[in-house]
Amino acid sequence: MKPTKEDVLKQANAACKNTLMETLQIEIVDYTEDTLVAKMPVNSRVYQPDGVLHGGATAALAESVGSFASHIFLDTNAFFVRGLEITANHLKSVTSGHVYATASFIHKGRTTQLIDIRVTDDDDNLISLCKLSTITLPKKQ
């Protein structure tokens, strides 16, 4: 029997325990065949000194959701994913609410993946536009 979407999301979020994703309170909230969506609260835990969302926290959200998107679409018993490069263009400041990162594949290869990550706020304003490249490597047997 194929697992339900709720089961997959529950399992994905359980895998985030004791990680940076838990520290930043990142939660995976939705996925499709080619996308993955996560949200992160915007509060003092992720502020830069002047009280707005830190670009590094945004980049961590983007890399987390992009890497996780690559991760859930492969055989995790035989392979693991690592980020190769991330770019982030920050377009708008946020001081409260949540930001949502939607990872979409530009290229889904067997070895390398290229992922577009759009970070938006509660009102669907574009906050940051990120690109992540990942590599899938075999686990040592």
Helices and strands as residue ranges (DSSP letters): H 5-14, H 20-23, E 27-31, E 35-41, G 44-46, H 55-72, E 79-90, E 98-108, E 112-121, E 126-138
